[in-house]
Amino acid sequence: VVPLAVTYPPRAFDAGQQGYVIVEFMLSIDGRAGDARVVESSPPAVFDAAALQAVRRGRFDTKVLGAPARPKPARLRITFR
């Protein structure tokens, strides 16, 4: 398990923008996120790329996959403040 390394977009930071992104992905048995996509964001498109990049680089706990382990859909909300 690796903490997400989320980079605040510089333009949004400079403008004082805040928001969130909900990313949906397939959690693989090795803890990687596959087929990541944004399902909701506010404000739209401002933080999407940063959230997707963080999720794609992250490593997640696979205990939720059960035994035997099988890929499973997952959602994650990333808040930018």
PyMOL Python script that loads the backbone (N, CA, C, O; Angstrom):
from pymol import cmd

cmd.read_pdbstr("""\
ATOM      1  N   VAL A   1       0.853  -1.167   0.000  1.00  0.00           N
ATOM      2  CA  VAL A   1       0.000   0.000   0.000  1.00  0.00           C
ATOM      3  C   VAL A   1       0.906   1.240   0.000  1.00  0.00           C
ATOM      4  O   VAL A   1       1.827   1.357   0.808  1.00  0.00           O
ATOM      5  N   VAL A   2       0.622   2.143  -0.913  1.00  0.00           N
ATOM      6  CA  VAL A   2       1.392   3.376  -1.031  1.00  0.00           C
ATOM      7  C   VAL A   2       0.426   4.554  -0.943  1.00  0.00           C
ATOM      8  O   VAL A   2      -0.575   4.579  -1.660  1.00  0.00           O
ATOM      9  N   PRO A   3       0.705   5.537  -0.072  1.00  0.00           N
ATOM     10  CA  PRO A   3      -0.177   6.709  -0.006  1.00  0.00           C
ATOM     11  C   PRO A   3      -0.237   7.406  -1.365  1.00  0.00           C
ATOM     12  O   PRO A   3       0.741   7.412  -2.112  1.00  0.00           O
ATOM     13  N   LEU A   4      -1.381   7.987  -1.671  1.00  0.00           N
ATOM     14  CA  LEU A   4      -1.515   8.691  -2.935  1.00  0.00           C
ATOM     15  C   LEU A   4      -0.672   9.955  -2.924  1.00  0.00           C
ATOM     16  O   LEU A   4      -0.681  10.716  -1.957  1.00  0.00           O
ATOM     17  N   ALA A   5       0.049  10.165  -4.003  1.00  0.00           N
ATOM     18  CA  ALA A   5       0.834  11.386  -4.176  1.00  0.00           C
ATOM     19  C   ALA A   5       0.029  12.298  -5.098  1.00  0.00           C
ATOM     20  O   ALA A   5       0.142  12.221  -6.321  1.00  0.00           O
ATOM     21  N   VAL A   6      -0.774  13.152  -4.498  1.00  0.00           N
ATOM     22  CA  VAL A   6      -1.653  14.036  -5.259  1.00  0.00           C
ATOM     23  C   VAL A   6      -0.983  15.398  -5.396  1.00  0.00           C
ATOM     24  O   VAL A   6      -0.568  16.002  -4.407  1.00  0.00           O
ATOM     25  N   THR A   7      -0.884  15.869  -6.628  1.00  0.00           N
ATOM     26  CA  THR A   7      -0.306  17.176  -6.895  1.00  0.00           C
ATOM     27  C   THR A   7      -1.423  18.180  -7.160  1.00  0.00           C
ATOM     28  O   THR A   7      -2.247  17.983  -8.053  1.00  0.00           O
ATOM     29  N   TYR A   8      -1.443  19.242  -6.388  1.00  0.00           N
ATOM     30  CA  TYR A   8      -2.454  20.292  -6.557  1.00  0.00           C
ATOM     31  C   TYR A   8      -2.107  21.050  -7.834  1.00  0.00           C
ATOM     32  O   TYR A   8      -0.984  21.541  -7.952  1.00  0.00           O
ATOM     33  N   PRO A   9      -3.016  21.165  -8.785  1.00  0.00           N
ATOM     34  CA  PRO A   9      -2.718  21.900 -10.012  1.00  0.00           C
ATOM     35  C   PRO A   9      -2.341  23.360  -9.691  1.00  0.00           C
ATOM     36  O   PRO A   9      -3.096  24.048  -9.004  1.00  0.00           O
ATOM     37  N   PRO A  10      -1.195  23.833 -10.174  1.00  0.00           N
ATOM     38  CA  PRO A  10      -0.727  25.178  -9.827  1.00  0.00           C
ATOM     39  C   PRO A  10      -1.730  26.288 -10.138  1.00  0.00           C
ATOM     40  O   PRO A  10      -1.886  27.212  -9.340  1.00  0.00           O
ATOM     41  N   ARG A  11      -2.409  26.216 -11.275  1.00  0.00           N
ATOM     42  CA  ARG A  11      -3.368  27.274 -11.621  1.00  0.00           C
ATOM     43  C   ARG A  11      -4.529  27.298 -10.637  1.00  0.00           C
ATOM     44  O   ARG A  11      -5.000  28.369 -10.254  1.00  0.00           O
ATOM     45  N   ALA A  12      -4.992  26.122 -10.228  1.00  0.00           N
ATOM     46  CA  ALA A  12      -6.085  26.054  -9.257  1.00  0.00           C
ATOM     47  C   ALA A  12      -5.617  26.562  -7.900  1.00  0.00           C
ATOM     48  O   ALA A  12      -6.358  27.258  -7.207  1.00  0.00           O
ATOM     49  N   PHE A  13      -4.401  26.218  -7.523  1.00  0.00           N
ATOM     50  CA  PHE A  13      -3.852  26.683  -6.245  1.00  0.00           C
ATOM     51  C   PHE A  13      -3.739  28.201  -6.235  1.00  0.00           C
ATOM     52  O   PHE A  13      -4.153  28.858  -5.280  1.00  0.00           O
ATOM     53  N   ASP A  14      -3.176  28.751  -7.305  1.00  0.00           N
ATOM     54  CA  ASP A  14      -3.007  30.203  -7.394  1.00  0.00           C
ATOM     55  C   ASP A  14      -4.346  30.939  -7.371  1.00  0.00           C
ATOM     56  O   ASP A  14      -4.442  32.054  -6.857  1.00  0.00           O
ATOM     57  N   ALA A  15      -5.375  30.309  -7.931  1.00  0.00           N
ATOM     58  CA  ALA A  15      -6.706  30.920  -7.974  1.00  0.00           C
ATOM     59  C   ALA A  15      -7.506  30.653  -6.699  1.00  0.00           C
ATOM     60  O   ALA A  15      -8.618  31.160  -6.554  1.00  0.00           O
ATOM     61  N   GLY A  16      -6.954  29.865  -5.772  1.00  0.00           N
ATOM     62  CA  GLY A  16      -7.656  29.551  -4.533  1.00  0.00           C
ATOM     63  C   GLY A  16      -8.827  28.603  -4.724  1.00  0.00           C
ATOM     64  O   GLY A  16      -9.742  28.573  -3.902  1.00  0.00           O
ATOM     65  N   GLN A  17      -8.807  27.821  -5.816  1.00  0.00           N
ATOM     66  CA  GLN A  17      -9.910  26.888  -6.086  1.00  0.00           C
ATOM     67  C   GLN A  17      -9.822  25.659  -5.200  1.00  0.00           C
ATOM     68  O   GLN A  17      -8.734  25.188  -4.867  1.00  0.00           O
ATOM     69  N   GLN A  18     -10.980  25.154  -4.826  1.00  0.00           N
ATOM     70  CA  GLN A  18     -11.100  23.910  -4.089  1.00  0.00           C
ATOM     71  C   GLN A  18     -12.102  23.035  -4.823  1.00  0.00           C
ATOM     72  O   GLN A  18     -12.910  23.528  -5.609  1.00  0.00           O
ATOM     73  N   GLY A  19     -12.045  21.745  -4.565  1.00  0.00           N
ATOM     74  CA  GLY A  19     -13.000  20.859  -5.208  1.00  0.00           C
ATOM     75  C   GLY A  19     -12.728  19.408  -4.881  1.00  0.00           C
ATOM     76  O   GLY A  19     -12.000  19.084  -3.943  1.00  0.00           O
ATOM     77  N   TYR A  20     -13.331  18.541  -5.679  1.00  0.00           N
ATOM     78  CA  TYR A  20     -13.151  17.105  -5.474  1.00  0.00           C
ATOM     79  C   TYR A  20     -13.305  16.378  -6.807  1.00  0.00           C
ATOM     80  O   TYR A  20     -13.850  16.905  -7.776  1.00  0.00           O
ATOM     81  N   VAL A  21     -12.803  15.150  -6.810  1.00  0.00           N
ATOM     82  CA  VAL A  21     -12.937  14.273  -7.979  1.00  0.00           C
ATOM     83  C   VAL A  21     -13.254  12.880  -7.460  1.00  0.00           C
ATOM     84  O   VAL A  21     -12.621  12.408  -6.516  1.00  0.00           O
ATOM     85  N   ILE A  22     -14.226  12.221  -8.068  1.00  0.00           N
ATOM     86  CA  ILE A  22     -14.506  10.821  -7.772  1.00  0.00           C
ATOM     87  C   ILE A  22     -14.005  10.007  -8.958  1.00  0.00           C
ATOM     88  O   ILE A  22     -14.431  10.205 -10.096  1.00  0.00           O
ATOM     89  N   VAL A  23     -13.095   9.090  -8.665  1.00  0.00           N
ATOM     90  CA  VAL A  23     -12.484   8.255  -9.692  1.00  0.00           C
ATOM     91  C   VAL A  23     -12.963   6.819  -9.498  1.00  0.00           C
ATOM     92  O   VAL A  23     -12.959   6.296  -8.384  1.00  0.00           O
ATOM     93  N   GLU A  24     -13.368   6.201 -10.581  1.00  0.00           N
ATOM     94  CA  GLU A  24     -13.773   4.796 -10.573  1.00  0.00           C
ATOM     95  C   GLU A  24     -12.695   4.008 -11.306  1.00  0.00           C
ATOM     96  O   GLU A  24     -12.169   4.459 -12.324  1.00  0.00           O
ATOM     97  N   PHE A  25     -12.366   2.818 -10.779  1.00  0.00           N
ATOM     98  CA  PHE A  25     -11.318   2.003 -11.396  1.00  0.00           C
ATOM     99  C   PHE A  25     -11.504   0.536 -11.027  1.00  0.00           C
ATOM    100  O   PHE A  25     -12.295   0.202 -10.144  1.00  0.00           O
ATOM    101  N   MET A  26     -10.771  -0.327 -11.708  1.00  0.00           N
ATOM    102  CA  MET A  26     -10.742  -1.745 -11.358  1.00  0.00           C
ATOM    103  C   MET A  26      -9.519  -1.980 -10.490  1.00  0.00           C
ATOM    104  O   MET A  26      -8.391  -1.710 -10.902  1.00  0.00           O
ATOM    105  N   LEU A  27      -9.747  -2.483  -9.289  1.00  0.00           N
ATOM    106  CA  LEU A  27      -8.657  -2.809  -8.382  1.00  0.00           C
ATOM    107  C   LEU A  27      -8.163  -4.199  -8.730  1.00  0.00           C
ATOM    108  O   LEU A  27      -8.901  -5.175  -8.596  1.00  0.00           O
ATOM    109  N   SER A  28      -6.924  -4.297  -9.175  1.00  0.00           N
ATOM    110  CA  SER A  28      -6.363  -5.588  -9.573  1.00  0.00           C
ATOM    111  C   SER A  28      -5.798  -6.321  -8.357  1.00  0.00           C
ATOM    112  O   SER A  28      -5.644  -5.740  -7.282  1.00  0.00           O
ATOM    113  N   ILE A  29      -5.496  -7.594  -8.542  1.00  0.00           N
ATOM    114  CA  ILE A  29      -5.007  -8.402  -7.418  1.00  0.00           C
ATOM    115  C   ILE A  29      -3.620  -7.973  -6.946  1.00  0.00           C
ATOM    116  O   ILE A  29      -3.201  -8.350  -5.852  1.00  0.00           O
ATOM    117  N   ASP A  30      -2.898  -7.189  -7.756  1.00  0.00           N
ATOM    118  CA  ASP A  30      -1.593  -6.686  -7.310  1.00  0.00           C
ATOM    119  C   ASP A  30      -1.681  -5.290  -6.698  1.00  0.00           C
ATOM    120  O   ASP A  30      -0.655  -4.680  -6.400  1.00  0.00           O
ATOM    121  N   GLY A  31      -2.917  -4.773  -6.506  1.00  0.00           N
ATOM    122  CA  GLY A  31      -3.110  -3.491  -5.845  1.00  0.00           C
ATOM    123  C   GLY A  31      -3.041  -2.276  -6.747  1.00  0.00           C
ATOM    124  O   GLY A  31      -3.031  -1.142  -6.268  1.00  0.00           O
ATOM    125  N   ARG A  32      -2.995  -2.504  -8.040  1.00  0.00           N
ATOM    126  CA  ARG A  32      -2.942  -1.386  -8.992  1.00  0.00           C
ATOM    127  C   ARG A  32      -4.343  -1.038  -9.482  1.00  0.00           C
ATOM    128  O   ARG A  32      -5.255  -1.865  -9.475  1.00  0.00           O
ATOM    129  N   ALA A  33      -4.482   0.228  -9.913  1.00  0.00           N
ATOM    130  CA  ALA A  33      -5.756   0.711 -10.447  1.00  0.00           C
ATOM    131  C   ALA A  33      -5.720   0.624 -11.969  1.00  0.00           C
ATOM    132  O   ALA A  33      -4.831   1.184 -12.611  1.00  0.00           O
ATOM    133  N   GLY A  34      -6.681  -0.073 -12.533  1.00  0.00           N
ATOM    134  CA  GLY A  34      -6.781  -0.171 -13.985  1.00  0.00           C
ATOM    135  C   GLY A  34      -8.045   0.498 -14.477  1.00  0.00           C
ATOM    136  O   GLY A  34      -9.036   0.584 -13.752  1.00  0.00           O
ATOM    137  N   ASP A  35      -8.009   0.967 -15.700  1.00  0.00           N
ATOM    138  CA  ASP A  35      -9.181   1.584 -16.337  1.00  0.00           C
ATOM    139  C   ASP A  35      -9.768   2.721 -15.498  1.00  0.00           C
ATOM    140  O   ASP A  35     -10.986   2.835 -15.366  1.00  0.00           O
ATOM    141  N   ALA A  36      -8.906   3.552 -14.937  1.00  0.00           N
ATOM    142  CA  ALA A  36      -9.370   4.665 -14.103  1.00  0.00           C
ATOM    143  C   ALA A  36     -10.080   5.707 -14.956  1.00  0.00           C
ATOM    144  O   ALA A  36      -9.638   6.045 -16.054  1.00  0.00           O
ATOM    145  N   ARG A  37     -11.200   6.211 -14.420  1.00  0.00           N
ATOM    146  CA  ARG A  37     -11.943   7.266 -15.116  1.00  0.00           C
ATOM    147  C   ARG A  37     -12.661   8.128 -14.085  1.00  0.00           C
ATOM    148  O   ARG A  37     -13.029   7.670 -13.003  1.00  0.00           O
ATOM    149  N   VAL A  38     -12.845   9.373 -14.455  1.00  0.00           N
ATOM    150  CA  VAL A  38     -13.553  10.317 -13.590  1.00  0.00           C
ATOM    151  C   VAL A  38     -15.050  10.107 -13.777  1.00  0.00           C
ATOM    152  O   VAL A  38     -15.546  10.112 -14.904  1.00  0.00           O
ATOM    153  N   VAL A  39     -15.771   9.924 -12.669  1.00  0.00           N
ATOM    154  CA  VAL A  39     -17.225   9.778 -12.739  1.00  0.00           C
ATOM    155  C   VAL A  39     -17.947  11.027 -12.237  1.00  0.00           C
ATOM    156  O   VAL A  39     -19.126  11.230 -12.527  1.00  0.00           O
ATOM    157  N   GLU A  40     -17.228  11.864 -11.478  1.00  0.00           N
ATOM    158  CA  GLU A  40     -17.820  13.113 -10.993  1.00  0.00           C
ATOM    159  C   GLU A  40     -16.687  14.032 -10.547  1.00  0.00           C
ATOM    160  O   GLU A  40     -15.699  13.582  -9.967  1.00  0.00           O
ATOM    161  N   SER A  41     -16.842  15.323 -10.825  1.00  0.00           N
ATOM    162  CA  SER A  41     -15.858  16.283 -10.327  1.00  0.00           C
ATOM    163  C   SER A  41     -16.498  17.656 -10.190  1.00  0.00           C
ATOM    164  O   SER A  41     -17.421  18.019 -10.919  1.00  0.00           O
ATOM    165  N   SER A  42     -15.972  18.405  -9.225  1.00  0.00           N
ATOM    166  CA  SER A  42     -16.465  19.755  -8.999  1.00  0.00           C
ATOM    167  C   SER A  42     -15.297  20.610  -8.518  1.00  0.00           C
ATOM    168  O   SER A  42     -14.653  20.270  -7.526  1.00  0.00           O
ATOM    169  N   PRO A  43     -15.020  21.697  -9.197  1.00  0.00           N
ATOM    170  CA  PRO A  43     -15.565  22.118 -10.472  1.00  0.00           C
ATOM    171  C   PRO A  43     -15.116  21.174 -11.578  1.00  0.00           C
ATOM    172  O   PRO A  43     -14.052  20.563 -11.481  1.00  0.00           O
ATOM    173  N   PRO A  44     -15.921  21.054 -12.629  1.00  0.00           N
ATOM    174  CA  PRO A  44     -15.611  20.107 -13.704  1.00  0.00           C
ATOM    175  C   PRO A  44     -14.247  20.366 -14.345  1.00  0.00           C
ATOM    176  O   PRO A  44     -13.890  21.501 -14.661  1.00  0.00           O
ATOM    177  N   ALA A  45     -13.501  19.281 -14.524  1.00  0.00           N
ATOM    178  CA  ALA A  45     -12.237  19.230 -15.272  1.00  0.00           C
ATOM    179  C   ALA A  45     -11.048  19.944 -14.627  1.00  0.00           C
ATOM    180  O   ALA A  45      -9.935  19.823 -15.140  1.00  0.00           O
ATOM    181  N   VAL A  46     -11.225  20.670 -13.548  1.00  0.00           N
ATOM    182  CA  VAL A  46     -10.117  21.418 -12.952  1.00  0.00           C
ATOM    183  C   VAL A  46      -9.097  20.485 -12.308  1.00  0.00           C
ATOM    184  O   VAL A  46      -7.892  20.674 -12.475  1.00  0.00           O
ATOM    185  N   PHE A  47      -9.565  19.488 -11.580  1.00  0.00           N
ATOM    186  CA  PHE A  47      -8.686  18.595 -10.835  1.00  0.00           C
ATOM    187  C   PHE A  47      -8.627  17.176 -11.417  1.00  0.00           C
ATOM    188  O   PHE A  47      -7.945  16.311 -10.867  1.00  0.00           O
ATOM    189  N   ASP A  48      -9.329  16.937 -12.512  1.00  0.00           N
ATOM    190  CA  ASP A  48      -9.443  15.580 -13.076  1.00  0.00           C
ATOM    191  C   ASP A  48      -8.094  14.936 -13.368  1.00  0.00           C
ATOM    192  O   ASP A  48      -7.843  13.813 -12.931  1.00  0.00           O
ATOM    193  N   ALA A  49      -7.227  15.622 -14.093  1.00  0.00           N
ATOM    194  CA  ALA A  49      -5.939  15.043 -14.487  1.00  0.00           C
ATOM    195  C   ALA A  49      -5.079  14.709 -13.270  1.00  0.00           C
ATOM    196  O   ALA A  49      -4.442  13.656 -13.230  1.00  0.00           O
ATOM    197  N   ALA A  50      -5.059  15.595 -12.286  1.00  0.00           N
ATOM    198  CA  ALA A  50      -4.267  15.353 -11.074  1.00  0.00           C
ATOM    199  C   ALA A  50      -4.787  14.140 -10.309  1.00  0.00           C
ATOM    200  O   ALA A  50      -4.002  13.333  -9.810  1.00  0.00           O
ATOM    201  N   ALA A  51      -6.103  14.011 -10.218  1.00  0.00           N
ATOM    202  CA  ALA A  51      -6.699  12.874  -9.513  1.00  0.00           C
ATOM    203  C   ALA A  51      -6.415  11.563 -10.246  1.00  0.00           C
ATOM    204  O   ALA A  51      -6.046  10.571  -9.619  1.00  0.00           O
ATOM    205  N   LEU A  52      -6.584  11.553 -11.562  1.00  0.00           N
ATOM    206  CA  LEU A  52      -6.316  10.336 -12.337  1.00  0.00           C
ATOM    207  C   LEU A  52      -4.856   9.924 -12.226  1.00  0.00           C
ATOM    208  O   LEU A  52      -4.554   8.741 -12.069  1.00  0.00           O
ATOM    209  N   GLN A  53      -3.962  10.875 -12.305  1.00  0.00           N
ATOM    210  CA  GLN A  53      -2.542  10.573 -12.192  1.00  0.00           C
ATOM    211  C   GLN A  53      -2.225   9.952 -10.826  1.00  0.00           C
ATOM    212  O   GLN A  53      -1.478   8.977 -10.750  1.00  0.00           O
ATOM    213  N   ALA A  54      -2.781  10.507  -9.763  1.00  0.00           N
ATOM    214  CA  ALA A  54      -2.539   9.982  -8.416  1.00  0.00           C
ATOM    215  C   ALA A  54      -3.061   8.554  -8.275  1.00  0.00           C
ATOM    216  O   ALA A  54      -2.375   7.694  -7.722  1.00  0.00           O
ATOM    217  N   VAL A  55      -4.268   8.300  -8.770  1.00  0.00           N
ATOM    218  CA  VAL A  55      -4.858   6.962  -8.651  1.00  0.00           C
ATOM    219  C   VAL A  55      -4.061   5.954  -9.477  1.00  0.00           C
ATOM    220  O   VAL A  55      -3.816   4.839  -9.014  1.00  0.00           O
ATOM    221  N   ARG A  56      -3.661   6.320 -10.667  1.00  0.00           N
ATOM    222  CA  ARG A  56      -2.898   5.401 -11.528  1.00  0.00           C
ATOM    223  C   ARG A  56      -1.544   5.049 -10.935  1.00  0.00           C
ATOM    224  O   ARG A  56      -1.036   3.950 -11.157  1.00  0.00           O
ATOM    225  N   ARG A  57      -0.960   5.964 -10.188  1.00  0.00           N
ATOM    226  CA  ARG A  57       0.349   5.707  -9.568  1.00  0.00           C
ATOM    227  C   ARG A  57       0.228   5.032  -8.202  1.00  0.00           C
ATOM    228  O   ARG A  57       1.209   4.491  -7.692  1.00  0.00           O
ATOM    229  N   GLY A  58      -0.950   5.058  -7.612  1.00  0.00           N
ATOM    230  CA  GLY A  58      -1.143   4.518  -6.268  1.00  0.00           C
ATOM    231  C   GLY A  58      -1.108   3.001  -6.220  1.00  0.00           C
ATOM    232  O   GLY A  58      -1.252   2.327  -7.240  1.00  0.00           O
ATOM    233  N   ARG A  59      -0.917   2.482  -5.033  1.00  0.00           N
ATOM    234  CA  ARG A  59      -1.011   1.045  -4.769  1.00  0.00           C
ATOM    235  C   ARG A  59      -1.967   0.897  -3.603  1.00  0.00           C
ATOM    236  O   ARG A  59      -1.841   1.580  -2.586  1.00  0.00           O
ATOM    237  N   PHE A  60      -2.926  -0.005  -3.764  1.00  0.00           N
ATOM    238  CA  PHE A  60      -4.040  -0.095  -2.833  1.00  0.00           C
ATOM    239  C   PHE A  60      -4.072  -1.438  -2.115  1.00  0.00           C
ATOM    240  O   PHE A  60      -3.538  -2.436  -2.598  1.00  0.00           O
ATOM    241  N   ASP A  61      -4.711  -1.434  -0.951  1.00  0.00           N
ATOM    242  CA  ASP A  61      -4.888  -2.631  -0.141  1.00  0.00           C
ATOM    243  C   ASP A  61      -5.821  -3.588  -0.873  1.00  0.00           C
ATOM    244  O   ASP A  61      -6.901  -3.192  -1.310  1.00  0.00           O
ATOM    245  N   THR A  62      -5.413  -4.831  -1.006  1.00  0.00           N
ATOM    246  CA  THR A  62      -6.208  -5.809  -1.754  1.00  0.00           C
ATOM    247  C   THR A  62      -7.022  -6.739  -0.854  1.00  0.00           C
ATOM    248  O   THR A  62      -7.618  -7.697  -1.345  1.00  0.00           O
ATOM    249  N   LYS A  63      -7.056  -6.474   0.442  1.00  0.00           N
ATOM    250  CA  LYS A  63      -7.830  -7.328   1.353  1.00  0.00           C
ATOM    251  C   LYS A  63      -9.309  -7.366   0.983  1.00  0.00           C
ATOM    252  O   LYS A  63      -9.986  -8.366   1.222  1.00  0.00           O
ATOM    253  N   VAL A  64      -9.814  -6.275   0.396  1.00  0.00           N
ATOM    254  CA  VAL A  64     -11.229  -6.206   0.029  1.00  0.00           C
ATOM    255  C   VAL A  64     -11.569  -7.143  -1.134  1.00  0.00           C
ATOM    256  O   VAL A  64     -12.744  -7.364  -1.427  1.00  0.00           O
ATOM    257  N   LEU A  65     -10.558  -7.687  -1.790  1.00  0.00           N
ATOM    258  CA  LEU A  65     -10.801  -8.558  -2.941  1.00  0.00           C
ATOM    259  C   LEU A  65     -11.228  -9.963  -2.527  1.00  0.00           C
ATOM    260  O   LEU A  65     -11.733 -10.730  -3.348  1.00  0.00           O
ATOM    261  N   GLY A  66     -11.027 -10.295  -1.268  1.00  0.00           N
ATOM    262  CA  GLY A  66     -11.451 -11.605  -0.769  1.00  0.00           C
ATOM    263  C   GLY A  66     -10.518 -12.713  -1.203  1.00  0.00           C
ATOM    264  O   GLY A  66      -9.454 -12.472  -1.773  1.00  0.00           O
ATOM    265  N   ALA A  67     -10.943 -13.943  -0.920  1.00  0.00           N
ATOM    266  CA  ALA A  67     -10.150 -15.112  -1.296  1.00  0.00           C
ATOM    267  C   ALA A  67     -11.062 -16.089  -2.015  1.00  0.00           C
ATOM    268  O   ALA A  67     -12.117 -16.419  -1.473  1.00  0.00           O
ATOM    269  N   PRO A  68     -10.731 -16.560  -3.169  1.00  0.00           N
ATOM    270  CA  PRO A  68      -9.538 -16.157  -3.918  1.00  0.00           C
ATOM    271  C   PRO A  68      -9.695 -14.735  -4.448  1.00  0.00           C
ATOM    272  O   PRO A  68     -10.798 -14.283  -4.754  1.00  0.00           O
ATOM    273  N   ALA A  69      -8.571 -14.053  -4.547  1.00  0.00           N
ATOM    274  CA  ALA A  69      -8.584 -12.654  -4.989  1.00  0.00           C
ATOM    275  C   ALA A  69      -9.033 -12.542  -6.438  1.00  0.00           C
ATOM    276  O   ALA A  69      -8.580 -13.278  -7.315  1.00  0.00           O
ATOM    277  N   ARG A  70      -9.933 -11.602  -6.657  1.00  0.00           N
ATOM    278  CA  ARG A  70     -10.419 -11.308  -8.010  1.00  0.00           C
ATOM    279  C   ARG A  70     -10.497  -9.793  -8.160  1.00  0.00           C
ATOM    280  O   ARG A  70     -10.835  -9.100  -7.199  1.00  0.00           O
ATOM    281  N   PRO A  71     -10.190  -9.261  -9.354  1.00  0.00           N
ATOM    282  CA  PRO A  71     -10.325  -7.820  -9.566  1.00  0.00           C
ATOM    283  C   PRO A  71     -11.733  -7.354  -9.216  1.00  0.00           C
ATOM    284  O   PRO A  71     -12.706  -8.085  -9.399  1.00  0.00           O
ATOM    285  N   LYS A  72     -11.826  -6.135  -8.715  1.00  0.00           N
ATOM    286  CA  LYS A  72     -13.105  -5.616  -8.243  1.00  0.00           C
ATOM    287  C   LYS A  72     -13.205  -4.124  -8.563  1.00  0.00           C
ATOM    288  O   LYS A  72     -12.213  -3.404  -8.455  1.00  0.00           O
ATOM    289  N   PRO A  73     -14.398  -3.650  -8.956  1.00  0.00           N
ATOM    290  CA  PRO A  73     -14.554  -2.213  -9.178  1.00  0.00           C
ATOM    291  C   PRO A  73     -14.430  -1.453  -7.861  1.00  0.00           C
ATOM    292  O   PRO A  73     -14.850  -1.931  -6.807  1.00  0.00           O
ATOM    293  N   ALA A  74     -13.849  -0.267  -7.944  1.00  0.00           N
ATOM    294  CA  ALA A  74     -13.651   0.570  -6.756  1.00  0.00           C
ATOM    295  C   ALA A  74     -13.873   2.027  -7.117  1.00  0.00           C
ATOM    296  O   ALA A  74     -13.761   2.419  -8.279  1.00  0.00           O
ATOM    297  N   ARG A  75     -14.188   2.822  -6.105  1.00  0.00           N
ATOM    298  CA  ARG A  75     -14.347   4.269  -6.262  1.00  0.00           C
ATOM    299  C   ARG A  75     -13.563   4.953  -5.161  1.00  0.00           C
ATOM    300  O   ARG A  75     -13.445   4.448  -4.045  1.00  0.00           O
ATOM    301  N   LEU A  76     -13.033   6.108  -5.502  1.00  0.00           N
ATOM    302  CA  LEU A  76     -12.260   6.875  -4.552  1.00  0.00           C
ATOM    303  C   LEU A  76     -12.560   8.355  -4.755  1.00  0.00           C
ATOM    304  O   LEU A  76     -12.572   8.842  -5.885  1.00  0.00           O
ATOM    305  N   ARG A  77     -12.799   9.061  -3.673  1.00  0.00           N
ATOM    306  CA  ARG A  77     -13.029  10.504  -3.725  1.00  0.00           C
ATOM    307  C   ARG A  77     -11.749  11.197  -3.247  1.00  0.00           C
ATOM    308  O   ARG A  77     -11.236  10.907  -2.166  1.00  0.00           O
ATOM    309  N   ILE A  78     -11.250  12.111  -4.071  1.00  0.00           N
ATOM    310  CA  ILE A  78     -10.069  12.889  -3.727  1.00  0.00           C
ATOM    311  C   ILE A  78     -10.507  14.337  -3.587  1.00  0.00           C
ATOM    312  O   ILE A  78     -11.071  14.917  -4.515  1.00  0.00           O
ATOM    313  N   THR A  79     -10.244  14.917  -2.419  1.00  0.00           N
ATOM    314  CA  THR A  79     -10.644  16.291  -2.132  1.00  0.00           C
ATOM    315  C   THR A  79      -9.422  17.197  -2.231  1.00  0.00           C
ATOM    316  O   THR A  79      -8.346  16.886  -1.720  1.00  0.00           O
ATOM    317  N   PHE A  80      -9.619  18.309  -2.895  1.00  0.00           N
ATOM    318  CA  PHE A  80      -8.561  19.327  -3.043  1.00  0.00           C
ATOM    319  C   PHE A  80      -8.964  20.545  -2.229  1.00  0.00           C
ATOM    320  O   PHE A  80      -9.971  21.190  -2.523  1.00  0.00           O
ATOM    321  N   ARG A  81      -8.164  20.866  -1.190  1.00  0.00           N
ATOM    322  CA  ARG A  81      -8.423  22.028  -0.337  1.00  0.00           C
ATOM    323  C   ARG A  81      -7.142  22.774  -0.104  1.00  0.00           C
ATOM    324  O   ARG A  81      -7.137  23.790   0.591  1.00  0.00           O
TER     325      ARG A  81
END
""", "prot")
cmd.dss("prot")
cmd.show_as("cartoon", "prot")
cmd.util.cbc("prot")
cmd.orient("prot")
